[in-house]
């Protein structure tokens, strides 16, 4: 490891770890379990990314996000997406305002709910593509253009979207291009028995957990800068690249099962998010450097919505997560083994 790759000072790494524990403590007053989902949300937040949550109704997706916003001294808005929602309902619109003193009229921009630090886009797949697309500029450029005027969004800016996977009638699945704007796609699973037992007791009583903010906007901006400073070795970058490039059908060195099951693979943004997420995950766990294990842990959330399985895979019930698992199984984690493997030499040379 070179001097440039030297680990961060442990005191710096501890900042994000302490923030994670403080947020978890506050969330635990309201949310039972879901530690992995909460960690993924925090990784996105501190990496300046956005997150798409998918799960059946009743799993507290909305409650989790609104409670997370309460632990942060940030502005929060919720948009309930419906089939009749228009882009201006999300971004804002220009209105004619009259000056009562002079009688002059002028256009004034009225900000929409996107002008908040934390935006919950609830059931995003229930609104038409035109309104879904209104989020693209906001998520990528962190600005909104109305007419010919650009309006900057507040910083930090974090979009959390939810969608329900069990209903298809009256829904508009997110296009792959828009899903790619989300750093992670996270599945919210059913709780285990003990967690659901605690949910049943807690939510049917009169006690209400009081959540207190633990981080300010300036704290979050500082921690986001700290994430960028985490060093990453060439081996970790090469490992992340090897995972992403193995999803691309028809490329040199790609496993046969990928050619058989995948219709479209992940682009370069997947590599960027794997590495950024790995940096944030390292700090959340009190480390000042990224390990291969960090990349492995984030392969699912980063890649599952950037791969499109073909009809053959769908007919056999094979999902993108299944393909990711198989890719991880055939990818050596040891540096020497990875660089000496004949198949990966083709991948690195292509």
N, C-alpha and C positions, 0 to 999 in steps of 0.2 A: 504494500500500500504506500503510495507516495505521500509527500507532505501535504499536497493539495487535497488528498482524500482523508486527511486526519479527522478523527471523530470530533464532533462539537464538544465543547466543555459540558460536563455533566450537569452543571448548575443551569445552563441554558436548556438542555434537554428536559430537565425536571419541570420547567415552566408549563409545558404542554401536558405533561403527565399529571401535574397537580390540578390543572384546569379540568382535565377529564374526570378526575376523582370528585372534584367539587360539583361538576354538572351532574354526574351520576348520582351523587348523594341527593341532590335536589329532585332529580327526575324520579328517584326511588320513592319519593313521598306520594307520587301519583301513579307511576307506571310500574307494573310488576313484570320482571324478566326483560326479555328483548334486548339483552346486553349487546349482542352482536349487531343488531340493527342500529342501536344507539351509537356504537363505535363507528359504524359506517357513515352515519350522519355527521359525526364529529370530524371524521377524516375529510369528508367533502367540504365541510364548513371551513376547516383550517387550510384546505388546499385551494380555496376560492372556486370550488366546483358546485354543481347542482346535482340533486338526487331525485330519482324516480322510485317511488315505493309502490309495490304491487302486492295486494293481498285481498282476501275475501272480506266482506263487511263484518264489522264487530271486533276487529283486532286492534282497535285503538290507534289506528294510523294518524287520524286527525288529532286526537288527544295528545299523542306523543309529540307531534310537531308543534302544536300550540304550547305545550308545556316546556319544550326545549326553548321556544322563543321567550318564555317567562324567565328562564335562567340567564338570559342575556339582556343587557340593557339596550335593546334594539327595538326599532319600530316593527310592528308585525301587522300583516293584512292577510285576510283569507278571501279567495275568490272561489265561489261555488260554480263550477262550469256546468252550463246547461245548453241544450240545443239552440236556444235563441240568443245566446250571448254573442255580442258583436265585438270586434277588435277594439273599438273606442271605449267599450265598457271596461276594458282591461288596462289599456295604455293611457287613456285620458283623451280629452277633446278640447277644441277651442270654442269658446262661447263669446257672445257679444255682450259687453258690459258698458253701461252708460254712466258717465261721470255726472252726478247730480248737480255739481256746482257749475259746470260749464255746458252740460248737455251734450258733450261729445261722446261718441261711441267708439269703442276699440275692441279688438279681439284679445281675449285673455285665455291662457291655457289653464285648464282645470285638470290637475293631476289625477290619474286613475290609481287603482290599488297596487299597481306595479311599483309605485314610488314608496317603497318601504324596504327596510333592511332584510327582513325575512318574509317571503311571499309563499303562502300555501296555495297551490293550484289544485283544488280538491276535485277528484274525478275528472281529470283532464281529458279522458277519452269520451266524455259525454258532450263535447262541444265540437262544431265543425272545423275542418282543416284551416279555414280562413282565420279563425280566432286562435287556434293552436299556433299558427305561424306568427301571430303577433308577438309571441314570446321569444321567437328566434333572435331577433336583434337585441332584445333586452338581455337574454341569457349570454349571448356571445360578446356583444359590444358594450353591454352595460349602459345602454342609452335607448331612448325612444325618439323616433322621428315622426313628427306630426306636421303635415304640410311640408314646408321647407326648413323647419326649425328642429334642431336636435336638442333633446333635453336629457341631461345626464342623470343617471339613477344614483341613489345614495350608495356610499361605500362604508361597510361591506354590504354586498348584495347576494342573496342566497335564495334560489328557487327550489322549493320542495313540492313535487307533484305526486299525487296519488292516483291510482287507477284500479278498477275492479275487474278481475280477469274472468269472472264467471258469467257475465251477461254480454251478449253480442248485439241483441236487437236495440236499435237506437243509439249505438255507440260508434265512434270514429277512431279506429286504432291509430296510434301515433305513427307517422311515417318514419322509416329508418333514419332519414336525414335529421329529423328533429330529435329522435332518441339519442343520436350521437352527441347532441349538445349536453346530455346529462352525463356527468362523470361516472356515476354508479346507477345501476338498476338493482334494487334490493328487494328480495322477497320477504314479506312479513309472514311468518309461519304461525300455526296454532301453538298456544302455550302448552307446556307439559302439565301433568296432573297437579303437582304441588303449586305451580304458578296459577293455574286456573282456580284452584281451591282458594288461594289468597285473593284473587280477583273477586270471586264470589262473596267472600267475607267483607272485603274492603268496600266494594261498590254498593252493597246493600245496607250499609250502616249509615250513621249520621256524621261520622268524622270526615273532615275534608283536609287534605294535605295542603299546607301553605308553602308555595314555592318562592324562593328569594333569588334575585339576580346575583350572579357570581362573576360575570365578565362584562366589561363595557365594550363599546365599539372600538375604542382605541386599543384595548387589550387584544381584541380579535385581530385587528390589523397588524399589531406587533407580532402576534403568534403566526399569522400568515406569512410574514416576512421571514420569520425564524425557520419555517418549514422549507422555504426555498434555499436556505443556507446549509441544509443537511447534505453532507457529501455522499456520493454514491460511486461504488467501484465500477470499473469497466465490466467485470464479470456479471454484476447485477444488471447492468444495462443490456449486456449481450443476452442474458437469460430472458429478460422481458421481451427483447426483440425476437428471440427465438419462438416464444409463445405466440406472439402476434403474427409473425410471418408464416407460421404453420397453419394459420386459419385461411390462407389465401389459395384458393383452388387453382391448380394448374401450375403453381410455382415449383421451382427446383427444390427437392428435399422434403416436400410436403408429404405426410403419411398418406397411404392409400385410402384409409377410412375417411380422411377429410375430403378427398376428391369424390368419394362415393356419397357422402352425406351432406356436404355443405354447398349452398348455392352462392353465397357471397361472404367474404371474410372481413376482418377488421382493418381499419385504416390507421395512419400514423398517430391520430389522436389517442388511440388505445395505449400506445407505448408511453406517451406523455403522461396520461393519467395513471398508468401502472407505477411509474417512477415517482410522480408527485404523491400519489396515495401511499406508496411505500415509505416516503420520507415522513409524511404525517403519522403513519402508523408506528414508525420507529420511535418518534418523539412521544406519542401517546403511551408507549410502553417503556418510556424512560431511557431509550437508547439514542445516541447521537450519530448513528450510522444505519444504513439500510442493509438488510439481509435478504437472501433469496426467499426465506420463509415469508417475508412481507409481500413479495410479489405473488407467491403461491396463494396466500390468503386472499388476495384481492383479484385474482384472475377471474373468478365468477362474476362479481359485481361489475367489473370493467368490461368484460368480453361478451357477456350473455346477450346484450341488446345490440351488439355490433356484428354479430354473426347471424346469417340467415340460413337455416337448414333447408334442404330441398324436399321435394315431395316424397322421395324414397325414405328419408329419415322420419318425416311426419307420419307416413303410413305405418311405420314400425314403432311409433311412439317414442322416437329418439329426439331429445331436446338439445338445445345449444349447450346446456349445462353438462349433459352426457358427453358431448364432443370435447368440451373443455377438460373434463376429468380424464378422458383418454389421452389428450394432448399432454397434460401434466404427467401422466404415467410413463409416456415414452420420451420425456425430456429430462436428460441428466441434470442434476443440481450441482454436481461437483464440477469445478472449473476445468480441470484437465480432461475429464471424461467428455465434457461438452465440446471443447475445442478440437478434440481428436476424433470425434465421431464423424465418420465419412458422410453421413446424411446431413449433419449440421454444417459441415464444410461447404456443402452445396448451398445451404440456406444463407450462410454468411458471405458467400462469394456472388450471390445473385443480385 
